[in-house]
Amino acid sequence: MQRRTVLSLPAVPALAAMAGVPRLAGAETATPTAWRPVEGQHYERLATPIATTAGGKIELVEFFWLGCSHCKAFDPILDAWLAQRRDVVSMRRVHIAGRAQVAAHQKLFFALESMGLQEHLRPVVFDLLVQQGKSMNTPQEQAAVLAGAGVDPKQLMDTYQSFSVATKCQQATQLQERAGVDGVPTLIVGGRFRTSPSIASRGARLTEEESGRRAMAVVDHLLAGRLRA
């Protein structure tokens, strides 16, 4: 059962608890004790590792799209998991590129990040796009809609069109290509492994929430052992 949005993207190739770290509440339902992730089925090793920027921590990169209902459902699961792992994990969110609509949302994400508003407004934008179906495919539409959330329209427009945001978008797209991401949400763990709710739940009939929790159990498994190999 697929639990991600698969995108047609030009130039992009076809995407256990850790010792001493508390388990997510409720994770046992989705990931019974007898279940263990299997490489090649529940997670994949990148053919070429990608550089990480986490310093002494393990970097977790999420590739996502603000207009994706699966990404919206996964977002609070990932946030709850991360709240218990901040001492060992550094989180980086990367908005994917694609068709014009997705590219516009990518620029919006990095504009909000540059303004220091991404963490606060990401759930708001998810709701506006996925739940309310707002049209936010141009900077003018984005500025008008987000004015209701307290965002200064001129500052957003200026930031959206800035060189720094254009650079962040270019870097994100290059990283997406190197990581072989063809669907969202997708996680890259320590620059070496790729998984997602849909990959982690292969061979099982799980709800979307259970699939998300299983993806995080795969990450815990990798943190506990495979990244030390």
mmCIF file of the C-alpha atoms, coordinates in Angstrom:
data_MODEL
# 
_entry.id   MODEL 
# 
loop_
_atom_site.group_PDB 
_atom_site.id 
_atom_site.type_symbol 
_atom_site.label_atom_id 
_atom_site.label_alt_id 
_atom_site.label_comp_id 
_atom_site.label_asym_id 
_atom_site.label_entity_id 
_atom_site.label_seq_id 
_atom_site.pdbx_PDB_ins_code 
_atom_site.Cartn_x 
_atom_site.Cartn_y 
_atom_site.Cartn_z 
_atom_site.occupancy 
_atom_site.B_iso_or_equiv 
_atom_site.pdbx_formal_charge 
_atom_site.auth_seq_id 
_atom_site.auth_comp_id 
_atom_site.auth_asym_id 
_atom_site.auth_atom_id 
_atom_site.pdbx_PDB_model_num 
ATOM 1   C CA . MET A 1 1   ? 0.000  0.000  0.000   1.00 0.00 ? 1   MET A CA 1 
ATOM 2   C CA . GLN A 1 2   ? 1.645  3.227  -1.126  1.00 0.00 ? 2   GLN A CA 1 
ATOM 3   C CA . ARG A 1 3   ? 1.985  5.963  1.500   1.00 0.00 ? 3   ARG A CA 1 
ATOM 4   C CA . ARG A 1 4   ? 3.730  8.679  -0.489  1.00 0.00 ? 4   ARG A CA 1 
ATOM 5   C CA . THR A 1 5   ? 3.231  10.986 -3.402  1.00 0.00 ? 5   THR A CA 1 
ATOM 6   C CA . VAL A 1 6   ? 5.207  9.813  -6.434  1.00 0.00 ? 6   VAL A CA 1 
ATOM 7   C CA . LEU A 1 7   ? 6.341  12.665 -8.620  1.00 0.00 ? 7   LEU A CA 1 
ATOM 8   C CA . SER A 1 8   ? 7.435  12.833 -12.210 1.00 0.00 ? 8   SER A CA 1 
ATOM 9   C CA . LEU A 1 9   ? 10.621 14.828 -11.869 1.00 0.00 ? 9   LEU A CA 1 
ATOM 10  C CA . PRO A 1 10  ? 13.011 15.729 -14.686 1.00 0.00 ? 10  PRO A CA 1 
ATOM 11  C CA . ALA A 1 11  ? 16.611 14.580 -14.220 1.00 0.00 ? 11  ALA A CA 1 
ATOM 12  C CA . VAL A 1 12  ? 15.771 12.607 -11.074 1.00 0.00 ? 12  VAL A CA 1 
ATOM 13  C CA . PRO A 1 13  ? 16.370 8.806  -11.132 1.00 0.00 ? 13  PRO A CA 1 
ATOM 14  C CA . ALA A 1 14  ? 13.496 6.410  -10.227 1.00 0.00 ? 14  ALA A CA 1 
ATOM 15  C CA . LEU A 1 15  ? 12.940 6.379  -4.144  1.00 0.00 ? 15  LEU A CA 1 
ATOM 16  C CA . ALA A 1 16  ? 14.208 -1.038 16.870  1.00 0.00 ? 16  ALA A CA 1 
ATOM 17  C CA . ALA A 1 17  ? 14.694 1.202  19.192  1.00 0.00 ? 17  ALA A CA 1 
ATOM 18  C CA . MET A 1 18  ? 18.070 2.797  19.868  1.00 0.00 ? 18  MET A CA 1 
ATOM 19  C CA . ALA A 1 19  ? 19.833 1.886  23.095  1.00 0.00 ? 19  ALA A CA 1 
ATOM 20  C CA . GLY A 1 20  ? 19.232 4.556  25.691  1.00 0.00 ? 20  GLY A CA 1 
ATOM 21  C CA . VAL A 1 21  ? 16.595 6.395  23.640  1.00 0.00 ? 21  VAL A CA 1 
ATOM 22  C CA . PRO A 1 22  ? 12.909 6.144  24.668  1.00 0.00 ? 22  PRO A CA 1 
ATOM 23  C CA . ARG A 1 23  ? 10.441 4.591  22.228  1.00 0.00 ? 23  ARG A CA 1 
ATOM 24  C CA . LEU A 1 24  ? 7.645  6.638  20.741  1.00 0.00 ? 24  LEU A CA 1 
ATOM 25  C CA . ALA A 1 25  ? 4.408  6.107  22.607  1.00 0.00 ? 25  ALA A CA 1 
ATOM 26  C CA . GLY A 1 26  ? 2.200  3.777  20.595  1.00 0.00 ? 26  GLY A CA 1 
ATOM 27  C CA . ALA A 1 27  ? 4.986  2.621  18.317  1.00 0.00 ? 27  ALA A CA 1 
ATOM 28  C CA . GLU A 1 28  ? 4.537  -0.972 19.471  1.00 0.00 ? 28  GLU A CA 1 
ATOM 29  C CA . THR A 1 29  ? 1.232  -1.166 17.620  1.00 0.00 ? 29  THR A CA 1 
ATOM 30  C CA . ALA A 1 30  ? 2.848  -0.459 14.274  1.00 0.00 ? 30  ALA A CA 1 
ATOM 31  C CA . THR A 1 31  ? 6.137  -2.210 14.936  1.00 0.00 ? 31  THR A CA 1 
ATOM 32  C CA . PRO A 1 32  ? 5.732  -5.376 17.006  1.00 0.00 ? 32  PRO A CA 1 
ATOM 33  C CA . THR A 1 33  ? 8.734  -6.625 18.972  1.00 0.00 ? 33  THR A CA 1 
ATOM 34  C CA . ALA A 1 34  ? 9.255  -9.514 16.543  1.00 0.00 ? 34  ALA A CA 1 
ATOM 35  C CA . TRP A 1 35  ? 9.513  -7.195 13.551  1.00 0.00 ? 35  TRP A CA 1 
ATOM 36  C CA . ARG A 1 36  ? 12.961 -6.100 12.417  1.00 0.00 ? 36  ARG A CA 1 
ATOM 37  C CA . PRO A 1 37  ? 13.774 -3.941 9.393   1.00 0.00 ? 37  PRO A CA 1 
ATOM 38  C CA . VAL A 1 38  ? 15.455 -5.685 6.473   1.00 0.00 ? 38  VAL A CA 1 
ATOM 39  C CA . GLU A 1 39  ? 17.871 -3.895 4.162   1.00 0.00 ? 39  GLU A CA 1 
ATOM 40  C CA . GLY A 1 40  ? 16.579 -3.877 0.608   1.00 0.00 ? 40  GLY A CA 1 
ATOM 41  C CA . GLN A 1 41  ? 12.977 -4.189 1.773   1.00 0.00 ? 41  GLN A CA 1 
ATOM 42  C CA . HIS A 1 42  ? 12.356 -1.638 4.521   1.00 0.00 ? 42  HIS A CA 1 
ATOM 43  C CA . TYR A 1 43  ? 15.288 0.632  3.768   1.00 0.00 ? 43  TYR A CA 1 
ATOM 44  C CA . GLU A 1 44  ? 17.819 1.059  0.962   1.00 0.00 ? 44  GLU A CA 1 
ATOM 45  C CA . ARG A 1 45  ? 21.512 1.831  0.963   1.00 0.00 ? 45  ARG A CA 1 
ATOM 46  C CA . LEU A 1 46  ? 22.486 4.769  -1.255  1.00 0.00 ? 46  LEU A CA 1 
ATOM 47  C CA . ALA A 1 47  ? 24.811 3.739  -4.062  1.00 0.00 ? 47  ALA A CA 1 
ATOM 48  C CA . THR A 1 48  ? 26.850 6.871  -3.361  1.00 0.00 ? 48  THR A CA 1 
ATOM 49  C CA . PRO A 1 49  ? 26.708 8.387  0.148   1.00 0.00 ? 49  PRO A CA 1 
ATOM 50  C CA . ILE A 1 50  ? 25.931 12.086 0.334   1.00 0.00 ? 50  ILE A CA 1 
ATOM 51  C CA . ALA A 1 51  ? 27.727 14.613 2.511   1.00 0.00 ? 51  ALA A CA 1 
ATOM 52  C CA . THR A 1 52  ? 26.075 15.570 5.798   1.00 0.00 ? 52  THR A CA 1 
ATOM 53  C CA . THR A 1 53  ? 26.207 18.833 7.736   1.00 0.00 ? 53  THR A CA 1 
ATOM 54  C CA . ALA A 1 54  ? 25.315 17.672 11.259  1.00 0.00 ? 54  ALA A CA 1 
ATOM 55  C CA . GLY A 1 55  ? 28.641 17.961 13.043  1.00 0.00 ? 55  GLY A CA 1 
ATOM 56  C CA . GLY A 1 56  ? 28.801 15.353 15.801  1.00 0.00 ? 56  GLY A CA 1 
ATOM 57  C CA . LYS A 1 57  ? 25.179 14.233 15.371  1.00 0.00 ? 57  LYS A CA 1 
ATOM 58  C CA . ILE A 1 58  ? 23.509 11.927 12.855  1.00 0.00 ? 58  ILE A CA 1 
ATOM 59  C CA . GLU A 1 59  ? 21.777 13.947 10.162  1.00 0.00 ? 59  GLU A CA 1 
ATOM 60  C CA . LEU A 1 60  ? 18.221 13.056 9.164   1.00 0.00 ? 60  LEU A CA 1 
ATOM 61  C CA . VAL A 1 61  ? 17.011 14.711 5.970   1.00 0.00 ? 61  VAL A CA 1 
ATOM 62  C CA . GLU A 1 62  ? 13.340 14.727 5.065   1.00 0.00 ? 62  GLU A CA 1 
ATOM 63  C CA . PHE A 1 63  ? 12.370 15.397 1.466   1.00 0.00 ? 63  PHE A CA 1 
ATOM 64  C CA . PHE A 1 64  ? 8.775  16.584 1.276   1.00 0.00 ? 64  PHE A CA 1 
ATOM 65  C CA . TRP A 1 65  ? 6.240  18.768 -0.530  1.00 0.00 ? 65  TRP A CA 1 
ATOM 66  C CA . LEU A 1 66  ? 3.950  21.251 1.209   1.00 0.00 ? 66  LEU A CA 1 
ATOM 67  C CA . GLY A 1 67  ? 1.071  20.222 -1.064  1.00 0.00 ? 67  GLY A CA 1 
ATOM 68  C CA . CYS A 1 68  ? 1.348  16.498 -0.277  1.00 0.00 ? 68  CYS A CA 1 
ATOM 69  C CA . SER A 1 69  ? -1.329 14.961 1.961   1.00 0.00 ? 69  SER A CA 1 
ATOM 70  C CA . HIS A 1 70  ? 1.011  12.092 2.933   1.00 0.00 ? 70  HIS A CA 1 
ATOM 71  C CA . CYS A 1 71  ? 3.677  14.596 3.994   1.00 0.00 ? 71  CYS A CA 1 
ATOM 72  C CA . LYS A 1 72  ? 1.102  16.457 6.072   1.00 0.00 ? 72  LYS A CA 1 
ATOM 73  C CA . ALA A 1 73  ? 0.073  13.224 7.828   1.00 0.00 ? 73  ALA A CA 1 
ATOM 74  C CA . PHE A 1 74  ? 3.706  12.268 8.452   1.00 0.00 ? 74  PHE A CA 1 
ATOM 75  C CA . ASP A 1 75  ? 4.805  15.683 9.751   1.00 0.00 ? 75  ASP A CA 1 
ATOM 76  C CA . PRO A 1 76  ? 3.518  15.381 13.359  1.00 0.00 ? 76  PRO A CA 1 
ATOM 77  C CA . ILE A 1 77  ? 4.812  11.792 13.619  1.00 0.00 ? 77  ILE A CA 1 
ATOM 78  C CA . LEU A 1 78  ? 8.273  12.941 12.587  1.00 0.00 ? 78  LEU A CA 1 
ATOM 79  C CA . ASP A 1 79  ? 8.132  15.927 14.948  1.00 0.00 ? 79  ASP A CA 1 
ATOM 80  C CA . ALA A 1 80  ? 7.121  13.729 17.914  1.00 0.00 ? 80  ALA A CA 1 
ATOM 81  C CA . TRP A 1 81  ? 9.955  11.309 17.175  1.00 0.00 ? 81  TRP A CA 1 
ATOM 82  C CA . LEU A 1 82  ? 12.482 14.123 16.784  1.00 0.00 ? 82  LEU A CA 1 
ATOM 83  C CA . ALA A 1 83  ? 11.509 15.676 20.116  1.00 0.00 ? 83  ALA A CA 1 
ATOM 84  C CA . GLN A 1 84  ? 12.916 12.554 21.817  1.00 0.00 ? 84  GLN A CA 1 
ATOM 85  C CA . ARG A 1 85  ? 16.101 12.335 19.723  1.00 0.00 ? 85  ARG A CA 1 
ATOM 86  C CA . ARG A 1 86  ? 17.470 15.889 19.513  1.00 0.00 ? 86  ARG A CA 1 
ATOM 87  C CA . ASP A 1 87  ? 20.532 14.931 21.533  1.00 0.00 ? 87  ASP A CA 1 
ATOM 88  C CA . VAL A 1 88  ? 21.727 12.537 18.821  1.00 0.00 ? 88  VAL A CA 1 
ATOM 89  C CA . VAL A 1 89  ? 19.917 13.646 15.638  1.00 0.00 ? 89  VAL A CA 1 
ATOM 90  C CA . SER A 1 90  ? 20.169 16.805 13.550  1.00 0.00 ? 90  SER A CA 1 
ATOM 91  C CA . MET A 1 91  ? 17.086 17.361 11.379  1.00 0.00 ? 91  MET A CA 1 
ATOM 92  C CA . ARG A 1 92  ? 17.051 19.028 7.976   1.00 0.00 ? 92  ARG A CA 1 
ATOM 93  C CA . ARG A 1 93  ? 13.906 19.477 5.886   1.00 0.00 ? 93  ARG A CA 1 
ATOM 94  C CA . VAL A 1 94  ? 14.344 19.796 2.122   1.00 0.00 ? 94  VAL A CA 1 
ATOM 95  C CA . HIS A 1 95  ? 11.421 20.797 -0.070  1.00 0.00 ? 95  HIS A CA 1 
ATOM 96  C CA . ILE A 1 96  ? 11.532 18.972 -3.386  1.00 0.00 ? 96  ILE A CA 1 
ATOM 97  C CA . ALA A 1 97  ? 11.312 20.527 -6.839  1.00 0.00 ? 97  ALA A CA 1 
ATOM 98  C CA . GLY A 1 98  ? 9.240  19.420 -9.809  1.00 0.00 ? 98  GLY A CA 1 
ATOM 99  C CA . ARG A 1 99  ? 6.472  20.902 -11.916 1.00 0.00 ? 99  ARG A CA 1 
ATOM 100 C CA . ALA A 1 100 ? 5.709  24.637 -11.673 1.00 0.00 ? 100 ALA A CA 1 
ATOM 101 C CA . GLN A 1 101 ? 3.288  24.276 -8.738  1.00 0.00 ? 101 GLN A CA 1 
ATOM 102 C CA . VAL A 1 102 ? 5.775  22.243 -6.686  1.00 0.00 ? 102 VAL A CA 1 
ATOM 103 C CA . ALA A 1 103 ? 8.627  24.619 -7.543  1.00 0.00 ? 103 ALA A CA 1 
ATOM 104 C CA . ALA A 1 104 ? 6.504  27.565 -6.334  1.00 0.00 ? 104 ALA A CA 1 
ATOM 105 C CA . HIS A 1 105 ? 5.907  25.796 -3.027  1.00 0.00 ? 105 HIS A CA 1 
ATOM 106 C CA . GLN A 1 106 ? 9.629  25.041 -2.782  1.00 0.00 ? 106 GLN A CA 1 
ATOM 107 C CA . LYS A 1 107 ? 10.427 28.744 -3.076  1.00 0.00 ? 107 LYS A CA 1 
ATOM 108 C CA . LEU A 1 108 ? 7.763  29.551 -0.482  1.00 0.00 ? 108 LEU A CA 1 
ATOM 109 C CA . PHE A 1 109 ? 9.267  27.052 1.968   1.00 0.00 ? 109 PHE A CA 1 
ATOM 110 C CA . PHE A 1 110 ? 12.776 28.469 1.657   1.00 0.00 ? 110 PHE A CA 1 
ATOM 111 C CA . ALA A 1 111 ? 11.451 32.039 1.832   1.00 0.00 ? 111 ALA A CA 1 
ATOM 112 C CA . LEU A 1 112 ? 9.707  31.237 5.114   1.00 0.00 ? 112 LEU A CA 1 
ATOM 113 C CA . GLU A 1 113 ? 12.856 29.491 6.341   1.00 0.00 ? 113 GLU A CA 1 
ATOM 114 C CA . SER A 1 114 ? 14.950 32.573 5.517   1.00 0.00 ? 114 SER A CA 1 
ATOM 115 C CA . MET A 1 115 ? 12.448 34.699 7.442   1.00 0.00 ? 115 MET A CA 1 
ATOM 116 C CA . GLY A 1 116 ? 12.662 32.420 10.486  1.00 0.00 ? 116 GLY A CA 1 
ATOM 117 C CA . LEU A 1 117 ? 9.003  31.421 10.101  1.00 0.00 ? 117 LEU A CA 1 
ATOM 118 C CA . GLN A 1 118 ? 9.267  27.915 8.657   1.00 0.00 ? 118 GLN A CA 1 
ATOM 119 C CA . GLU A 1 119 ? 8.833  25.898 11.873  1.00 0.00 ? 119 GLU A CA 1 
ATOM 120 C CA . HIS A 1 120 ? 5.869  27.973 13.000  1.00 0.00 ? 120 HIS A CA 1 
ATOM 121 C CA . LEU A 1 121 ? 4.090  28.224 9.654   1.00 0.00 ? 121 LEU A CA 1 
ATOM 122 C CA . ARG A 1 122 ? 4.795  24.812 8.085   1.00 0.00 ? 122 ARG A CA 1 
ATOM 123 C CA . PRO A 1 123 ? 1.680  23.239 9.691   1.00 0.00 ? 123 PRO A CA 1 
ATOM 124 C CA . VAL A 1 124 ? -0.344 26.302 8.676   1.00 0.00 ? 124 VAL A CA 1 
ATOM 125 C CA . VAL A 1 125 ? 0.731  26.027 5.035   1.00 0.00 ? 125 VAL A CA 1 
ATOM 126 C CA . PHE A 1 126 ? 0.077  22.273 5.034   1.00 0.00 ? 126 PHE A CA 1 
ATOM 127 C CA . ASP A 1 127 ? -3.463 23.008 6.200   1.00 0.00 ? 127 ASP A CA 1 
ATOM 128 C CA . LEU A 1 128 ? -4.004 25.803 3.687   1.00 0.00 ? 128 LEU A CA 1 
ATOM 129 C CA . LEU A 1 129 ? -2.838 23.704 0.745   1.00 0.00 ? 129 LEU A CA 1 
ATOM 130 C CA . VAL A 1 130 ? -3.999 20.212 1.663   1.00 0.00 ? 130 VAL A CA 1 
ATOM 131 C CA . GLN A 1 131 ? -7.092 20.744 3.794   1.00 0.00 ? 131 GLN A CA 1 
ATOM 132 C CA . GLN A 1 132 ? -8.422 24.036 2.465   1.00 0.00 ? 132 GLN A CA 1 
ATOM 133 C CA . GLY A 1 133 ? -7.228 23.703 -1.127  1.00 0.00 ? 133 GLY A CA 1 
ATOM 134 C CA . LYS A 1 134 ? -5.981 27.275 -1.311  1.00 0.00 ? 134 LYS A CA 1 
ATOM 135 C CA . SER A 1 135 ? -4.294 28.342 -4.527  1.00 0.00 ? 135 SER A CA 1 
ATOM 136 C CA . MET A 1 136 ? -0.760 29.384 -3.564  1.00 0.00 ? 136 MET A CA 1 
ATOM 137 C CA . ASN A 1 137 ? 1.079  28.894 -6.841  1.00 0.00 ? 137 ASN A CA 1 
ATOM 138 C CA . THR A 1 138 ? 2.416  32.434 -7.290  1.00 0.00 ? 138 THR A CA 1 
ATOM 139 C CA . PRO A 1 139 ? 4.203  34.750 -4.847  1.00 0.00 ? 139 PRO A CA 1 
ATOM 140 C CA . GLN A 1 140 ? 1.239  37.134 -5.089  1.00 0.00 ? 140 GLN A CA 1 
ATOM 141 C CA . GLU A 1 141 ? -1.221 34.416 -4.032  1.00 0.00 ? 141 GLU A CA 1 
ATOM 142 C CA . GLN A 1 142 ? 1.099  33.241 -1.271  1.00 0.00 ? 142 GLN A CA 1 
ATOM 143 C CA . ALA A 1 143 ? 1.543  36.743 0.120   1.00 0.00 ? 143 ALA A CA 1 
ATOM 144 C CA . ALA A 1 144 ? -2.212 37.390 0.064   1.00 0.00 ? 144 ALA A CA 1 
ATOM 145 C CA . VAL A 1 145 ? -3.125 34.108 1.782   1.00 0.00 ? 145 VAL A CA 1 
ATOM 146 C CA . LEU A 1 146 ? -0.376 34.251 4.405   1.00 0.00 ? 146 LEU A CA 1 
ATOM 147 C CA . ALA A 1 147 ? -1.159 37.865 5.305   1.00 0.00 ? 147 ALA A CA 1 
ATOM 148 C CA . GLY A 1 148 ? -3.999 36.320 7.296   1.00 0.00 ? 148 GLY A CA 1 
ATOM 149 C CA . ALA A 1 149 ? -1.379 34.407 9.307   1.00 0.00 ? 149 ALA A CA 1 
ATOM 150 C CA . GLY A 1 150 ? 0.510  37.593 10.137  1.00 0.00 ? 150 GLY A CA 1 
ATOM 151 C CA . VAL A 1 151 ? 3.163  37.419 7.391   1.00 0.00 ? 151 VAL A CA 1 
ATOM 152 C CA . ASP A 1 152 ? 4.230  40.761 5.973   1.00 0.00 ? 152 ASP A CA 1 
ATOM 153 C CA . PRO A 1 153 ? 3.345  40.565 2.236   1.00 0.00 ? 153 PRO A CA 1 
ATOM 154 C CA . LYS A 1 154 ? 6.165  42.805 1.024   1.00 0.00 ? 154 LYS A CA 1 
ATOM 155 C CA . GLN A 1 155 ? 8.810  41.020 3.095   1.00 0.00 ? 155 GLN A CA 1 
ATOM 156 C CA . LEU A 1 156 ? 7.592  37.660 1.802   1.00 0.00 ? 156 LEU A CA 1 
ATOM 157 C CA . MET A 1 157 ? 7.594  38.839 -1.817  1.00 0.00 ? 157 MET A CA 1 
ATOM 158 C CA . ASP A 1 158 ? 11.080 40.323 -1.491  1.00 0.00 ? 158 ASP A CA 1 
ATOM 159 C CA . THR A 1 159 ? 12.464 37.212 0.204   1.00 0.00 ? 159 THR A CA 1 
ATOM 160 C CA . TYR A 1 160 ? 10.742 34.866 -2.263  1.00 0.00 ? 160 TYR A CA 1 
ATOM 161 C CA . GLN A 1 161 ? 12.476 36.620 -5.153  1.00 0.00 ? 161 GLN A CA 1 
ATOM 162 C CA . SER A 1 162 ? 15.870 36.912 -3.447  1.00 0.00 ? 162 SER A CA 1 
ATOM 163 C CA . PHE A 1 163 ? 19.133 35.410 -4.642  1.00 0.00 ? 163 PHE A CA 1 
ATOM 164 C CA . SER A 1 164 ? 19.558 33.486 -1.386  1.00 0.00 ? 164 SER A CA 1 
ATOM 165 C CA . VAL A 1 165 ? 16.237 31.666 -1.848  1.00 0.00 ? 165 VAL A CA 1 
ATOM 166 C CA . ALA A 1 166 ? 17.080 30.884 -5.473  1.00 0.00 ? 166 ALA A CA 1 
ATOM 167 C CA . THR A 1 167 ? 20.397 29.422 -4.279  1.00 0.00 ? 167 THR A CA 1 
ATOM 168 C CA . LYS A 1 168 ? 18.693 27.304 -1.596  1.00 0.00 ? 168 LYS A CA 1 
ATOM 169 C CA . CYS A 1 169 ? 16.260 25.946 -4.184  1.00 0.00 ? 169 CYS A CA 1 
ATOM 170 C CA . GLN A 1 170 ? 19.097 25.037 -6.530  1.00 0.00 ? 170 GLN A CA 1 
ATOM 171 C CA . GLN A 1 171 ? 21.014 23.283 -3.751  1.00 0.00 ? 171 GLN A CA 1 
ATOM 172 C CA . ALA A 1 172 ? 17.888 21.413 -2.633  1.00 0.00 ? 172 ALA A CA 1 
ATOM 173 C CA . THR A 1 173 ? 17.207 20.178 -6.158  1.00 0.00 ? 173 THR A CA 1 
ATOM 174 C CA . GLN A 1 174 ? 20.791 19.000 -6.554  1.00 0.00 ? 174 GLN A CA 1 
ATOM 175 C CA . LEU A 1 175 ? 20.583 17.140 -3.229  1.00 0.00 ? 175 LEU A CA 1 
ATOM 176 C CA . GLN A 1 176 ? 17.289 15.580 -4.293  1.00 0.00 ? 176 GLN A CA 1 
ATOM 177 C CA . GLU A 1 177 ? 18.940 14.251 -7.432  1.00 0.00 ? 177 GLU A CA 1 
ATOM 178 C CA . ARG A 1 178 ? 21.972 12.891 -5.580  1.00 0.00 ? 178 ARG A CA 1 
ATOM 179 C CA . ALA A 1 179 ? 19.728 11.158 -3.044  1.00 0.00 ? 179 ALA A CA 1 
ATOM 180 C CA . GLY A 1 180 ? 17.638 9.512  -5.784  1.00 0.00 ? 180 GLY A CA 1 
ATOM 181 C CA . VAL A 1 181 ? 14.358 10.840 -4.404  1.00 0.00 ? 181 VAL A CA 1 
ATOM 182 C CA . ASP A 1 182 ? 11.351 10.152 -6.620  1.00 0.00 ? 182 ASP A CA 1 
ATOM 183 C CA . GLY A 1 183 ? 8.530  10.379 -4.091  1.00 0.00 ? 183 GLY A CA 1 
ATOM 184 C CA . VAL A 1 184 ? 7.639  12.068 -0.835  1.00 0.00 ? 184 VAL A CA 1 
ATOM 185 C CA . PRO A 1 185 ? 7.912  11.891 2.082   1.00 0.00 ? 185 PRO A CA 1 
ATOM 186 C CA . THR A 1 186 ? 11.369 10.314 1.966   1.00 0.00 ? 186 THR A CA 1 
ATOM 187 C CA . LEU A 1 187 ? 14.060 10.175 4.671   1.00 0.00 ? 187 LEU A CA 1 
ATOM 188 C CA . ILE A 1 188 ? 17.845 10.020 4.210   1.00 0.00 ? 188 ILE A CA 1 
ATOM 189 C CA . VAL A 1 189 ? 19.628 8.765  7.324   1.00 0.00 ? 189 VAL A CA 1 
ATOM 190 C CA . GLY A 1 190 ? 23.246 9.699  7.961   1.00 0.00 ? 190 GLY A CA 1 
ATOM 191 C CA . GLY A 1 191 ? 23.779 10.350 4.253   1.00 0.00 ? 191 GLY A CA 1 
ATOM 192 C CA . ARG A 1 192 ? 23.826 6.584  3.659   1.00 0.00 ? 192 ARG A CA 1 
ATOM 193 C CA . PHE A 1 193 ? 20.331 5.081  3.858   1.00 0.00 ? 193 PHE A CA 1 
ATOM 194 C CA . ARG A 1 194 ? 16.938 5.907  2.364   1.00 0.00 ? 194 ARG A CA 1 
ATOM 195 C CA . THR A 1 195 ? 13.526 4.961  3.753   1.00 0.00 ? 195 THR A CA 1 
ATOM 196 C CA . SER A 1 196 ? 9.967  6.283  3.866   1.00 0.00 ? 196 SER A CA 1 
ATOM 197 C CA . PRO A 1 197 ? 6.574  5.286  5.255   1.00 0.00 ? 197 PRO A CA 1 
ATOM 198 C CA . SER A 1 198 ? 5.804  3.415  2.025   1.00 0.00 ? 198 SER A CA 1 
ATOM 199 C CA . ILE A 1 199 ? 9.180  1.629  1.928   1.00 0.00 ? 199 ILE A CA 1 
ATOM 200 C CA . ALA A 1 200 ? 9.115  0.774  5.631   1.00 0.00 ? 200 ALA A CA 1 
ATOM 201 C CA . SER A 1 201 ? 5.625  -0.733 5.382   1.00 0.00 ? 201 SER A CA 1 
ATOM 202 C CA . ARG A 1 202 ? 6.316  -2.993 2.396   1.00 0.00 ? 202 ARG A CA 1 
ATOM 203 C CA . GLY A 1 203 ? 4.640  -6.351 2.846   1.00 0.00 ? 203 GLY A CA 1 
ATOM 204 C CA . ALA A 1 204 ? 2.271  -5.095 5.556   1.00 0.00 ? 204 ALA A CA 1 
ATOM 205 C CA . ARG A 1 205 ? -1.215 -3.633 5.545   1.00 0.00 ? 205 ARG A CA 1 
ATOM 206 C CA . LEU A 1 206 ? -0.846 -0.612 7.828   1.00 0.00 ? 206 LEU A CA 1 
ATOM 207 C CA . THR A 1 207 ? -2.681 2.633  8.327   1.00 0.00 ? 207 THR A CA 1 
ATOM 208 C CA . GLU A 1 208 ? -0.944 5.819  7.249   1.00 0.00 ? 208 GLU A CA 1 
ATOM 209 C CA . GLU A 1 209 ? -0.097 6.626  10.868  1.00 0.00 ? 209 GLU A CA 1 
ATOM 210 C CA . GLU A 1 210 ? 1.298  3.128  11.465  1.00 0.00 ? 210 GLU A CA 1 
ATOM 211 C CA . SER A 1 211 ? 3.382  3.386  8.288   1.00 0.00 ? 211 SER A CA 1 
ATOM 212 C CA . GLY A 1 212 ? 4.835  6.659  9.518   1.00 0.00 ? 212 GLY A CA 1 
ATOM 213 C CA . ARG A 1 213 ? 5.718  5.155  12.878  1.00 0.00 ? 213 ARG A CA 1 
ATOM 214 C CA . ARG A 1 214 ? 7.295  2.174  11.190  1.00 0.00 ? 214 ARG A CA 1 
ATOM 215 C CA . ALA A 1 215 ? 9.491  4.510  9.124   1.00 0.00 ? 215 ALA A CA 1 
ATOM 216 C CA . MET A 1 216 ? 10.743 6.053  12.353  1.00 0.00 ? 216 MET A CA 1 
ATOM 217 C CA . ALA A 1 217 ? 11.376 2.569  13.789  1.00 0.00 ? 217 ALA A CA 1 
ATOM 218 C CA . VAL A 1 218 ? 13.571 1.921  10.747  1.00 0.00 ? 218 VAL A CA 1 
ATOM 219 C CA . VAL A 1 219 ? 15.496 5.109  11.498  1.00 0.00 ? 219 VAL A CA 1 
ATOM 220 C CA . ASP A 1 220 ? 15.950 3.980  15.116  1.00 0.00 ? 220 ASP A CA 1 
ATOM 221 C CA . HIS A 1 221 ? 17.258 0.648  13.845  1.00 0.00 ? 221 HIS A CA 1 
ATOM 222 C CA . LEU A 1 222 ? 19.813 2.426  11.667  1.00 0.00 ? 222 LEU A CA 1 
ATOM 223 C CA . LEU A 1 223 ? 20.837 4.750  14.492  1.00 0.00 ? 223 LEU A CA 1 
ATOM 224 C CA . ALA A 1 224 ? 21.309 1.769  16.791  1.00 0.00 ? 224 ALA A CA 1 
ATOM 225 C CA . GLY A 1 225 ? 23.611 -0.221 14.562  1.00 0.00 ? 225 GLY A CA 1 
ATOM 226 C CA . ARG A 1 226 ? 23.909 0.123  10.829  1.00 0.00 ? 226 ARG A CA 1 
ATOM 227 C CA . LEU A 1 227 ? 25.361 3.633  10.874  1.00 0.00 ? 227 LEU A CA 1 
ATOM 228 C CA . ARG A 1 228 ? 28.202 2.409  13.083  1.00 0.00 ? 228 ARG A CA 1 
ATOM 229 C CA . ALA A 1 229 ? 29.290 -0.212 10.522  1.00 0.00 ? 229 ALA A CA 1 
# 
